[in-house]
Amino acid sequence: MKVGIIGTGNMGRILIEALMESSAISPSNLIITNRTIEKAYAIKDQYPEVNVYTQTSQLIKDSSLIFICVKPLDIFSVLSQYKQYFTRGKCAISITSPISVDQLESVLQCSCARVIPSITNRALSGVSLLSFGKNCDEGWQRLIYEKISSISTPVMIEENITRVSSDIVSCGPAFFSYLTQRFINGAVEETGIDQETATILASEMLVGLGELLKKEIYTLPTLQEKVCVKGGITGEGISALEENLGDVFQKLFRATHEKFDEDLEGTRKQFGR
């Protein structure tokens, strides 16, 4: 089975690299294209057996499963321009949260799905968010679940929690990277530790924290209880966080949802729904 990927930007490339590294798809069965075709050829330099097509229409014709990895406001034009090539036996997958499977099905006659990946999938870890269209063939659903399981933990979601789920899974690594960098900068500014040492210590701490959670040795609340001894140093640090964080995360989710609503409005105008 040939798999096509339209768009080899940041997330498209991460998806390709994860699928290659996990052997979920063999390089010779992967066809890729990009508006700036040099980006696709850069991936071929890394995986010589991958097929690069300059014509999107030919990629769709020759592929059975097609991932659409373009920006949200570019998806409608791709679907409209090439919809005749998405024949009934094929399956189209969008990786962007503002485009629903209902919108995909309003344009295409083939099976439709949405897979929202995360940068953590590059390490064959983390979560991918899955949604299947009402008319998505069960065989495609099983195959997609199997392929995505090789690079992540697939989680089925309903449309009403798409944005918050994506905030946690897909945006979360960037949010917590930013917080960690601020954590490191604070240590450097307030103490004698240098940036390099603080970065090593913080990075390894996060890796260890992830392992504790992955192995289910502790939950988040019990981990905090184990480290936070009553009257101790950690408790003082937690108190400082409680006093100063306030409603920062509530504001974060409000901001992402406001931008999401803007994107939704743009896509609704295009799809007419």
QUIBELNOR-V868932 format. One record per residue. N is the residue number from 1. RES is the residue in one letter. PSI is psi in radians with two decimals (none if undefined). Layout:
n=N res=RES psi=PSI
n=N res=RES psi=PSI
This chain:
n=1 res=M psi=2.28
n=2 res=K psi=2.37
n=3 res=V psi=2.25
n=4 res=G psi=2.53
n=5 res=I psi=2.04
n=6 res=I psi=1.91
n=7 res=G psi=2.00
n=8 res=T psi=0.70
n=9 res=G psi=-2.71
n=10 res=N psi=-1.00
n=11 res=M psi=-0.59
n=12 res=G psi=-0.75
n=13 res=R psi=-0.72
n=14 res=I psi=-0.76
n=15 res=L psi=-0.79
n=16 res=I psi=-0.86
n=17 res=E psi=-0.68
n=18 res=A psi=-0.76
n=19 res=L psi=-0.63
n=20 res=M psi=-0.83
n=21 res=E psi=-0.59
n=22 res=S psi=-0.16
n=23 res=S psi=0.39
n=24 res=A psi=-0.52
n=25 res=I psi=2.38
n=26 res=S psi=2.52
n=27 res=P psi=-0.65
n=28 res=S psi=-0.31
n=29 res=N psi=0.08
n=30 res=L psi=2.29
n=31 res=I psi=2.28
n=32 res=I psi=2.68
n=33 res=T psi=2.83
n=34 res=N psi=2.63
n=35 res=R psi=-0.78
n=36 res=T psi=1.69
n=37 res=I psi=-0.39
n=38 res=E psi=-0.56
n=39 res=K psi=-0.62
n=40 res=A psi=-0.72
n=41 res=Y psi=-0.49
n=42 res=A psi=-0.61
n=43 res=I psi=-0.65
n=44 res=K psi=-0.56
n=45 res=D psi=-0.59
n=46 res=Q psi=-0.65
n=47 res=Y psi=1.51
n=48 res=P psi=-0.46
n=49 res=E psi=-0.18
n=50 res=V psi=2.47
n=51 res=N psi=2.23
n=52 res=V psi=2.18
n=53 res=Y psi=2.47
n=54 res=T psi=-0.28
n=55 res=Q psi=2.05
n=56 res=T psi=-0.67
n=57 res=S psi=-0.69
n=58 res=Q psi=-0.62
n=59 res=L psi=-0.81
n=60 res=I psi=-0.73
n=61 res=K psi=-0.72
n=62 res=D psi=-0.09
n=63 res=S psi=2.61
n=64 res=S psi=-0.68
n=65 res=L psi=2.16
n=66 res=I psi=2.08
n=67 res=F psi=2.23
n=68 res=I psi=1.85
n=69 res=C psi=0.83
n=70 res=V psi=3.01
n=71 res=K psi=2.64
n=72 res=P psi=-0.77
n=73 res=L psi=-0.04
n=74 res=D psi=-0.23
n=75 res=I psi=-0.77
n=76 res=F psi=-0.73
n=77 res=S psi=-0.64
n=78 res=V psi=-0.82
n=79 res=L psi=-0.77
n=80 res=S psi=-0.72
n=81 res=Q psi=-0.57
n=82 res=Y psi=0.25
n=83 res=K psi=-0.50
n=84 res=Q psi=-0.32
n=85 res=Y psi=-0.27
n=86 res=F psi=1.31
n=87 res=T psi=2.92
n=88 res=R psi=-0.57
n=89 res=G psi=-0.12
n=90 res=K psi=3.02
n=91 res=C psi=2.25
n=92 res=A psi=2.35
n=93 res=I psi=2.17
n=94 res=S psi=2.56
n=95 res=I psi=0.19
n=96 res=T psi=2.40
n=97 res=S psi=-0.58
n=98 res=P psi=-0.17
n=99 res=I psi=2.03
n=100 res=S psi=2.83
n=101 res=V psi=-0.52
n=102 res=D psi=-0.70
n=103 res=Q psi=-0.72
n=104 res=L psi=-0.79
n=105 res=E psi=-0.37
n=106 res=S psi=-0.30
n=107 res=V psi=-0.67
n=108 res=L psi=2.62
n=109 res=Q psi=-0.16
n=110 res=C psi=3.09
n=111 res=S psi=2.52
n=112 res=C psi=2.52
n=113 res=A psi=2.89
n=114 res=R psi=2.32
n=115 res=V psi=1.95
n=116 res=I psi=1.89
n=117 res=P psi=3.10
n=118 res=S psi=2.69
n=119 res=I psi=-0.44
n=120 res=T psi=-0.35
n=121 res=N psi=-0.41
n=122 res=R psi=-0.47
n=123 res=A psi=0.29
n=124 res=L psi=0.78
n=125 res=S psi=-3.12
n=126 res=G psi=-2.85
n=127 res=V psi=2.56
n=128 res=S psi=2.44
n=129 res=L psi=2.21
n=130 res=L psi=2.45
n=131 res=S psi=2.37
n=132 res=F psi=2.49
n=133 res=G psi=2.78
n=134 res=K psi=-0.55
n=135 res=N psi=0.24
n=136 res=C psi=2.16
n=137 res=D psi=2.42
n=138 res=E psi=-0.57
n=139 res=G psi=-0.72
n=140 res=W psi=-0.70
n=141 res=Q psi=-0.79
n=142 res=R psi=-0.74
n=143 res=L psi=-0.79
n=144 res=I psi=-0.78
n=145 res=Y psi=-0.72
n=146 res=E psi=-0.81
n=147 res=K psi=-0.75
n=148 res=I psi=-0.51
n=149 res=S psi=-0.41
n=150 res=S psi=-0.29
n=151 res=I psi=-0.08
n=152 res=S psi=-3.10
n=153 res=T psi=1.93
n=154 res=P psi=2.36
n=155 res=V psi=2.15
n=156 res=M psi=2.36
n=157 res=I psi=2.69
n=158 res=E psi=2.78
n=159 res=E psi=-0.60
n=160 res=N psi=-0.27
n=161 res=I psi=0.31
n=162 res=T psi=-0.85
n=163 res=R psi=-0.85
n=164 res=V psi=-0.63
n=165 res=S psi=-0.73
n=166 res=S psi=-0.62
n=167 res=D psi=-0.79
n=168 res=I psi=-0.83
n=169 res=V psi=-0.85
n=170 res=S psi=-0.75
n=171 res=C psi=-0.44
n=172 res=G psi=-0.80
n=173 res=P psi=-0.65
n=174 res=A psi=-0.72
n=175 res=F psi=-0.84
n=176 res=F psi=-0.42
n=177 res=S psi=-0.73
n=178 res=Y psi=-0.81
n=179 res=L psi=-0.69
n=180 res=T psi=-0.69
n=181 res=Q psi=-0.69
n=182 res=R psi=-0.66
n=183 res=F psi=-0.81
n=184 res=I psi=-0.82
n=185 res=N psi=-0.68
n=186 res=G psi=-0.73
n=187 res=A psi=-0.74
n=188 res=V psi=-0.74
n=189 res=E psi=-0.56
n=190 res=E psi=-0.21
n=191 res=T psi=-3.02
n=192 res=G psi=0.09
n=193 res=I psi=2.55
n=194 res=D psi=2.83
n=195 res=Q psi=-0.78
n=196 res=E psi=-0.83
n=197 res=T psi=-0.77
n=198 res=A psi=-0.65
n=199 res=T psi=-0.75
n=200 res=I psi=-0.83
n=201 res=L psi=-0.77
n=202 res=A psi=-0.72
n=203 res=S psi=-0.79
n=204 res=E psi=-0.56
n=205 res=M psi=-0.75
n=206 res=L psi=-0.68
n=207 res=V psi=-0.79
n=208 res=G psi=-0.71
n=209 res=L psi=-0.76
n=210 res=G psi=-0.69
n=211 res=E psi=-0.70
n=212 res=L psi=-0.74
n=213 res=L psi=-0.71
n=214 res=K psi=-0.73
n=215 res=K psi=0.02
n=216 res=E psi=0.60
n=217 res=I psi=-0.70
n=218 res=Y psi=2.67
n=219 res=T psi=3.00
n=220 res=L psi=-0.81
n=221 res=P psi=-0.74
n=222 res=T psi=-0.56
n=223 res=L psi=-0.76
n=224 res=Q psi=-0.71
n=225 res=E psi=-0.69
n=226 res=K psi=-0.67
n=227 res=V psi=-0.58
n=228 res=C psi=1.51
n=229 res=V psi=2.37
n=230 res=K psi=2.21
n=231 res=G psi=0.09
n=232 res=G psi=-3.06
n=233 res=I psi=-0.75
n=234 res=T psi=-0.70
n=235 res=G psi=-0.67
n=236 res=E psi=-0.68
n=237 res=G psi=-0.74
n=238 res=I psi=-0.71
n=239 res=S psi=-0.70
n=240 res=A psi=-0.68
n=241 res=L psi=-0.80
n=242 res=E psi=-0.66
n=243 res=E psi=-0.57
n=244 res=N psi=-0.41
n=245 res=L psi=-0.68
n=246 res=G psi=-2.27
n=247 res=D psi=0.60
n=248 res=V psi=-0.67
n=249 res=F psi=-0.56
n=250 res=Q psi=-0.73
n=251 res=K psi=-0.63
n=252 res=L psi=-0.86
n=253 res=F psi=-0.57
n=254 res=R psi=-0.75
n=255 res=A psi=-0.78
n=256 res=T psi=-0.63
n=257 res=H psi=-0.58
n=258 res=E psi=-0.75
n=259 res=K psi=-0.68
n=260 res=F psi=-0.73
n=261 res=D psi=-0.65
n=262 res=E psi=-0.81
n=263 res=D psi=-0.70
n=264 res=L psi=-0.75
n=265 res=E psi=-0.72
n=266 res=G psi=-0.76
n=267 res=T psi=-0.60
n=268 res=R psi=-0.67
n=269 res=K psi=-0.69
n=270 res=Q psi=-0.82
n=271 res=F psi=-0.27
n=272 res=G psi=0.42
n=273 res=R psi=none
